[in-house]
Amino acid sequence: MVALSVCKDSNKISTDIPNNYIWGLTFFGKTVSLAVFEHISQIRSWVISQQEQGYSVGFVPTMGALHPGHQSLIEQAARHCDRVVASVFVNPTQFNNSDDLEKYPRTLEADRLLLDSAGCHAMFCPSVREMYGAEEEIKKWDFGPLTQTLEGHFRPGHFDGVLTIVKKLFVAVAPNKAFFGEKDFQQLAIIRKMTTEEGMPIEIISAPTIREASGLAMSSRNVRLSPAERDTAIHISRILLEARKVGRTLQPMALEKWSFDQLSSVADLQLEYCSLVMASSFTRVELWPSEPSVLLVAAYVGGVRLIDNVMIE
């Protein structure tokens, strides 16, 4: 049992979690080759030992409930680096909805097997206590539209929690390169910004969104969808991919409105936002720029919040 309290008013976190809760797990009786660490000192020592031998280290931060999209990140990291580390940590400070935190799937045994089969070398799965000090205050981050719009607007405090934990993980692991999926496009943009602003010598590499055969963007939250809800959710990717085909044959606001109207007409889908922004700055697109734009969507299906996006180039 994990006891956790997040004090929203003071923006602080307190925990009561045993430090050794990982080591008692069994993994379907299968022997796996990757190293598993739960303490910062352990993963840091391991990474240093690899780098001292001349190996480059790639890092894939995750919140677990791994799927083929995560596997593709591990495999990409293995192509770019000699050693691959993945973290599995459900970060409580990025959930502005306590019910969402409680329902987030936790599949550590299956995650370890997937990482091993994908060629990962080390798994870092710390406790909340390991990552956060008692009553630690969460830093406020402000990168203008990057942090204030869309996810930043509809999920207050979300990006404060994301950037806080990503910085902590970067400091703990100190990789040469870090890998993130483009499905969380706004998150990817702010992590790039934070890494630059903090002067961290880590190269951020992105990977395309991995989709199911239906087109639905792979997400750890998809397991919470019923078959009927999954049929509804498929409309998100279908409409986005149609919008990408239409592309710049329409003016920006016309394309955004067409996408918004199409998504709003889907029964049992509650649209939160549908917005066309410049990929680098997240400012609204009024006239087509020379740089790529991105059309981003967030919607609820059966109480499950889903996000997706497509590039308009």
N, C-alpha and C positions, 0 to 999 in steps of 0.2 A: 504494500500500500504506500502510495506517495502522497504526502501532504504538501500543498503548495498554496501560498496566498500572494496575490498581486494587489498592492495598494494603489488603486487608480488615482486617488487624490494626490498622493505624495509621489506617484510615479516610482515607487520602490517595490522591491521584491523580497520576500522572505521565504525560506525553505526549511523543510525537515525531511531529508531524504537520506537513506543509508548509502554509504560510499561504495559498498561492495555488492550492490544488488545485481550486477551483471554476471559475476563469475559462477553463480549456481545454475545457469541455464544449460540445457542440453540442446543439441542441434540435430534432432531426428536421428541420433546415433551415428551421424556421419562425421568422419574426421576431415577437417578443413585446414588449409595451409596458411591462410592469412593470419597475421598477428592481430590480437584484439587488446586494446588499451582503454582504460577508463579514467586514467589520471593524466593531467596536462604534463607532468614531469616525465611520464612514461613515453607519450607520443613525441614529446620534444626531443628526448634522448634518442629515440629511434630515428627520427628524421635527421638529426645532426649526424648520426652514425652513417646514414646513407649518403648524405651530402659530402661528408669527409672522404668517402670512398669514390667521389666523383660522379655520383648518380644525381640526376635531376629528379625533383619530387613534384608530382601533380596532386592537386587536392580537389575533391568533390564534396562540398557540404550538402547534407540532406537532412530531412526530418523523418527519414525512415518510410515504412510502407512502400518499399521500392518496387518499381515496375520497369518495363523495357526502356522507358525514357531515361531513367537513371542508369540503366545498364549501358546505354549508348554513350552517356557521359563518361563512365568508367573506361569504356573501350577507347573513346577519343583521348582521354587522359593517358592511357597506356601507349597510344601512338605518338604522343608528344613528349612523354617523360619516361624515365627509366623505372621509377617507382610511383605507385598510386596509393594515396590515402583517401578514405571516405569517412566522413563523420555521420553519425546517426544521433540526432539530438532534437527532440521536440521542444522548441524554444517557447516558453510560456509568455515572454514579454512581447511577442509579436501578434498575440491573439487579443483582439479587442472584444471578443465574444467568448465568455468562459465556457459556454455550452459547446462551441466549436472546438475549443481546446480539449474538453472532456471526450468528445466523440472522435477526435483525430485518431486514425488507425495506428496501432502499434504492433509491429510484426517483426520483432528483433531476430527471432530464429530464422525466419525466411529471408530476412535482409542479409544476414551473415552468409547464408548459402548462395544468394544471388551475387554478392560481392566476390565471393571466392571463385565462382564459376566465370565471372566477368574478367578475372585477372587482377583484381585488387590485391594489394600487398598488405595493407594495414587498415584496421577499422577502429575509429575513435568514437566511443559511446560513453561520454561522461554523464554524471548526474547533474541535476540543476545546481546542487550545492557546490559541485566542482567548478561550474562555470560562473556562478554568481555569489558574491559575498552577501552575508546577512544584511538585510535592509539596504541593499545597493541601489543607488539612484540611477535611473536610466537616462542617458544623455539625450537631449533634444537635438535633432539634426534638421537643418533647413538648407535645401538646395533649390529654393524657388519652385517653379512648376514641377521639377522632378520629384519632389517630396510632398508638394501641397495639393496636386491635382489627382483625379481619378482614384487609385487605391489610397493615396494619401488623404484624400478628402473623405471617402466613404469608410475608411478604416482608421480613425484617429489613433495615433500612437503606433500604428503597425510598423512603419518604416523606422521609427526610433528603435523598436525592438529588433528588427532585421539587421540594421547597421551595427547596433551594439553587439549582437552575437557574432556577426560575420567578422567584425574587427577582433573580437576575443578569439575566435577560431583561427584567424590569420596569424595572430600573435602566438597562439599555442602551437600551431603546426609549422608556421613560417615556410610555406612551400615556395617553389619557384614559379609555378603557374596554378591558377584556380579555374575551374570549369563550371559554367552555369548554363541552363537551358533558356532558350528564347521564349518559351511559353510565359514565363514571368518576366516580360520584357521591361516593365518599369523597374522592377527589382534589379534586373541586370544593369540598367542605366545608372541607378543610384549607387550600386556597388562599385561600378567603374569610377564614378565621381568620388566616392569616399576613399577608394584606394589611392587615387591621385592626390586628393586633398591631404590625406594623412601621410603622404610620402612613403607608402609601403612598396617595396621592390618586388611586387607580384604581378605577373602578367595575367590579365583576365581574358579568358577565351570562351566564346559562346558557341552553342550547338543548336541546330534547328529543332523546332518542336517535333516530337515524335507523336504520331497519330495512330489510333486504332484503325482497323480496316474500314470502319464506317466513316472515318474522318475526325471523330471525336478526339480532342487533344488528351493525351494520357495524363492522368492526375491521380494522386493517392486518394483523392476524394471520390473518384469514380466508383469505388467499391461500395459506397453508400447509396448508389442509385439503384432503384428497382428496374426491372426490364422496361416498364412503361416510361419511367423517368429517363432512362437512357435513350429511348426513342425520341423523347422531347429534346434532350440535350444535344442530340446529333444536329438539330437545326442550327445551333450556334456556328459550328464549323462549316456547315453547308452554305449558310448565308455569307459568312466571311470569305470563303473561297470563291463564291460567286462575285462578291465585291472586288476581290483581287483581279478577277478576269475583266470586269468592267473597267477597273483602274481609272486612268486619267482621261478616259473618253467623256467622263462627267466632271464638272467643276467640283472642288473639294467638298463644299457644303452640301451639294446635291448628292454626292456619293455617301456622305455621312447620313443624310436624312433618309436616303433610300434604305441603307442598312438598318437604321433605327426603326423605320416603319416595318420592314420585313421581320425583324426580331420581335417587335411589339405585338405583331399579329399572331405569334405562335402561342397556342393555348397551353396553359400550365407553365409558362416560362415568364418569370418576373425579371424584366430587364432593369439593371441598376444603372449602367451607363453604356454608351456606344459613342466613341469619340475618335476623331482623326487628328493626329498630332504629328509634329516633326519628330523624327526618331531620336535626334540628338538633344533637343531642348525640351520636348513635351509641350511646346506652345502650339496653339490651335493653327490649323492650316486653312488660310483663306484663299491664297493663290498657290498653285502648285510650285513648290520650290525645286531647286536643282538636286537637293539631297533627298534621300528616301523619307517617306512618311509611313506611319503605322496606324492601323485601325484596330482599336482595342475595345473589348467587350467584357463586362462582368454581368452575370445573371444568376438568379436562383432557380433551381429546379427541385421541387420536393424538399425544400429546406437546405439543399446542398448548394453552396456558392461555387460557381465555376468561372474561370477566366480563360480568354483565348485572344489571339491577335493574328493579323496578317500584315506583311509589308506591302505598301503600294509604291512601286518604283517607276 
